[in-house]
Amino acid sequence: MKVAARIKLVAGSLIASLAIGAHAADDLVVGQVAPLSGVLADTGKDMVVGVKVYIDHVNAQGGINGRQIRHVVKDDGYQVPETVKLTKEVIDQDGAIALIGFAGTGNVGELLKQKVLEQANIALVAPYTGGEVLRTPFNPYIFHIRAGYADEAEGIVNQLIMLNMKRIGVMYQDDPFGKAGLDGVTAALKKRGLEVAAVGAYEKNTDKVGDAVAAIAKANPQAVVMISVNKSTAAFSKQIRAASTVSQLVNISVVNPKELVRLIGTDGARGIGVAQVMPYPFSSTLPVVKEYQQAMKKYAPNTELSYTSFEEFVGAKVLVEGLRRAGNSPTREKVVQALESLHAYDVGGFTLRYSPTNRVGSRFVEITVIGRDGRLLR
């Protein structure tokens, strides 16, 4: 009896295991490689939570065409080789049907260089970068939901010129991301008959900005556009204000304002401008913002709202619509085709447009400022 009981128990466990395996195999796997460690860790965590809460919401409603979405997340530490390795892993081993929310112009650029997306025929939705090299020449596998760095640079320069600031310097990360932003500012100034007043670069994955501070302080510009991430932006902001009389600092959208406040304090961060490529996520004036806030409250109740998590929430909504349109038997190729059919997809007061010849869903840009209480003001 004991042997029979044991056999019955083992058989029951095996059946349960097979049932779990079958269920997992039936899931729609969405892969996300993000910087959950290193200099961009706080941004990466917000990126992941934005995707997660929308997927949790969809799964709670029954999933897509009766199938659950499994969100597989891997940490690349903002390191290019890790991005490539882990992307191949999530495609080949985890069986991802689509990818979402990667970070870094150079990181995603290396995926293109090695033809990782092309060989897998897989879509990457909402990468957290506005690098023009990822947009031109046209690449059919990347679906951008944000404006490019050239669009942001144009918006920033236009705002500074309106404030009668014409001597504008640029502090940038010395990699494809930073150089893309520098090129954008240079082009925007040239269009107005102006030149960059001073430039200063720093090495990726560090906050060693001393040389950049010295180079820009020497020219003492009226404003500085920063093409940098959280820790380097904080360090530069603090040091340049001590070394010069620069009156306005503005960063492109990849920086996390709440992290700047944490790193250099409310007084240190006050007045820093931050370009934004998404609608304001802190007031529920748009249906999609209200939906985001409700999902965050339910599925990530202890997490603060942010532009970053909102952006990836919107990205997840776009991807889910692509999965839905791909039908009951979706493939990677069908998902790509479904996404490009979103000719004017209204996510709730914010419209993204794609086509067989267009992968840049939006060119929306506005400038916000960190206020006296550390909050972003429009």
N, C-alpha and C positions, 0 to 999 in steps of 0.2 A: 504493500500500500504506500509505504514511504517513497519507494522508487517511482511508482506510478504518479504519486502526487508531485514528485520532483519533476518528472517528465512533463506533466500537465502545466506546471509553473513555468518551466523553460519555454514550452511551446507558446504559452500565453504571452510571455515577455517578448518572444520572437515576433509574434503577430503584431503586438503593440509597436515594436520597433519598426517593423515593415510599414505599418500604417502611418507612423510619424514620418518615415522616409518618403513614402508616397505623397504625403501631404506637402512635404518640403519640396519635392520634385515638381509639384504642380504650381508652386509659387512663382510669381513673376519677380525675378531678382533685379533690383536696381542697385548699381554699384556707385559708391562715392569714395573717392580718395581725397582726403583733406588734411591740412596741417593741424593735428591735434596736440602737437608738441612743437617746441622751438619758438622762434620770434613771432609767429603768426598764430599761436595756439588759441588765443581768445577768439580771434576771428573765425578760426576753423571750427571751434565748438559752436559758435552761433550759426555758422553755415549748416552744420549737421542737424542742429535742433530745428531749423526752419524746414528742412526736408522731412524730418522725422514726424513733426506734429501734423503735417498735411497727410502723410502716408498713414499715420495712426487714425486720423479722421476718416480717410477713405476705407481703410480696412474695417473700421467699426460700422461702416455703412454697407458692408458686404463685399468690399474689394472691387475689382474690375472684371466684369463679365463672369462673376462667380469665383474669381481667383484672388487670393491675397497677394499683397505686394510685400516682398522681403527686402528690407533696406540693409545692405551689406556695406559697412564702413571700415576703411583702412587708413591708418595714419602714416603720411609720408614725411612729416616733419618739415615740409616746405623744401625738401631736398629733391632735385630733379631726378637723380638715378632711382630713388625710392618711388617717385611718381610713376615712372615707366615700369618698374618691376611689379608694383602692386596693381597697376592697371591691367597688365597682362594676367596677373593672378586672378583678379576679380572677373575677367572675361573668360579665361580658360578653365579655371578651377571652380569658381562659384557660378558660372553660367549666366552672367548678367545679360539681360536683354537690352538694357540701356544704361547710360552713365549720367551722373548729375553732379554739379557743384564742385568742380576741381578749382584749385587756386594757383595763380602764378603764370605770367605770360611765358616765361622761360620753361616752366614745367609742362604746360600744355603744348607749347611750341615743340618741345622734344618729342611728344607723342606724335605730332604731325611729321616731324623729320624722320622718325623711325616707322612711319606709316602704320602705327598701332591701331588707330581708329579705322583706317581704310581697309586693312587686312581683315579686321573683324566685322566690317560693314556695320558699325555700331554708332548710335547717336550719343553725343555728349551735350546735355542741356544745361544752360545757366552756369558756365564757368565764371568764376569770380575774378574776372580780368577784362580790361577794355583794350588790350593790346591790338593795334592795327595789323600786326603781322599774322594774327589769327583770323582776320577778316578779309585781308587782301594779300594774295589772291583768294578768290572765293573757295571756301572749303565746304563741301556738302554735309559733313558729319557734325559740325558744331553749330548749335542753335543758341545764339546769344539773346539774352533778355535785357541786357543793359546797353546803354550808350557806350561808345568807344572812348578811349583816352583823348583822341583828337576832339571829339565832341565836348568832353569835360574841359579840356584846355581852352577851347573857344569860349565856353560859358564863363570860365574863371577870368580870362583876360578881358572879355567884354565887361564884366562886372567891375574889375579894377580900373579900366579905362574910364568908365562912368564915374568912378570916384576920383578921377583926375590923377591916377597913379600910373606913370608911364615908365618909370625906372623899375623894372621887374626882374628879379633874380630867380634862379631855379636850383633847388637842391634835389638830387635824384639818386636812386639806387642804381649802382653800376652793373646793370644786367638788362636784358631785353625789356623788362617791365619799365624800369626807370628811363631808359633811352626812348621808349615809345612815348612816354609822357613829356620828356624834354623836346622831342621832335614836334609834339602837338603844340606846346607853348611857343616854340620858335616859329612855327608856321602861323599861329594866330597873331603873333606880334608882327611878323613880316607883312601880313595882310594889311596891317595898319601903319606900315612904314617905320616900324620900330625893331630894335634888336634886343636880345636878352642882355641885361645889364651885368650879370655875373652868374657863374655856374659853380657848383660844388657837388662832388660825388662821394658816396660811401659804399663800402663793400656789403654785399648781400649777407643776410643772417648775422649781422652785427649791429651795434648801435654806436660804433666808433665814427662819430661825425665831426671830429675836431678839425680835420683838414677842410671839410666843406664849410664849416663855420668861418674859418680864417679866410678862405677865398671869397666868400660872399660878404662878410663884414667889411673887408677892405674896400669894396665898391659901395657899401652902405646904401643899398637900393630902398625904394619906398615900400616895396612889397616883395615877398618871396613865395613862389609856388613850390610846394613840396610834393615830390613824387616818391612817396616812401610809406613804410608800414609803421605799426604802432610804436615800438620801442625807439626806433631811429627818429621818428617824427617828434616824440616826446623829448628826446635828448637834444635834438636840433633846436626845437622851439625854445627850450630853456636857455641854451647856450647863446643862440643868436640874439635874443633879447638882452642878454647881459653884455654882448660884444658890439651891438650897433643900435641905431635908432629906428630900425625897420618898424613901420607902423602897422603892417598887415601881413599875416601869415595865412595861407590857404593850402589845404591838402586835397588831393583827389579822393574819390569816394571809397577807396579800399581801406582807409584808416577807420579805426573804431573809436569814436569820441569818448565813450565811457571808459575805455582803457587809457586814453590820454589823461583824463581826469584822475584816474587811479594812480597813474605814474608820476604826474607832476602837480597834482592838486588842482582844485577849482580855480584858484587865482592864476596859476601857471597856464591853464588851458583856456581861460576866458578870452574871448575875442578871436580865437582861431576859426577860420572859415573852413567848411568842409563841403565839397561838391557832392551832390546826391543824384543818383540815377533811377531812384524809385520814388513814388509818392510818399508823403509824410506818414509814418506808421504809428504815430502816437495819438492821433485823434481819429475817431471812427467816421469820418465824413464820407469815405468811399466804402462800398459794400465789401470789397476784397480786404480792406484794412480791418473792418469789423469781423470778418470771417477769420482773419489771422489772429486777432486779439482773443477771440473766443477759443480758438484751437490752442493757443499758447496757455491760456488760463486752465484749460481742461487737461492737456497732455504734457505741459511743462510749467506747472504752476509756480515754481520757484525761480524761473528764469526771466530776466528782464527783457522787455521788448527792444528791438534794435533794427536798424536799416538792414543789417546783414542777414539776420534770420528772416526778415520779411522778404528780402530779395530771393532767398532760396525757397521760401514758401511759395512765392509766385512761380519760380522755376519748377517746383514740384507739381504745381497745378497745371502748368503747360505740359509737362511730361506725362502726367496721368491722363490728360485729354488725348495725347498721342497714343498711349497704350489702349485707351478705350476705342479710339477710331481704328486701331490696328486689328480689331475683331476678336473672335473667339479663339483663333489659333495664331496669335501674334508671333512674328519673327523679328529679328533685328532690322531687316530690310523693310518690313511692313511698318515698323515704328518710324523709321526715317521718312518714309513716304507719307505717313499719317501726319507727322509734325509739319512737313512742308505744305500740307493742305490747310493749315491754320492761317488763312489769308487775312483775317481780321478777328482775332480771338480776344474777346472781352473777358478778362478774368474777374471783373467786378468794378468797373469804373476806370480801368487801365487796360488799354488795348495793345496787343502785340501782333505784328504782321510778318508772316513768312510766305515763301513761295518756292518753286523749284529753282529760282535764281536769286533768292534773298534769304539770308540767315540772320540778319540783324533785326531783331524784333522791335526795338525801341531806340530812339535817340533823345529821350527825355533827360534834361539836366536842370537842376536848380541848386542854388547856393544856400547853405545854412551856416549858422554861427553858434559856437558854444557860449552860452549865457553865463550870468554871474552865479547861478546855482548849479552849473555843470550840465544843464539840459540844452538840447539843440533848439535853436530858434529859427524860424523861417524868415 
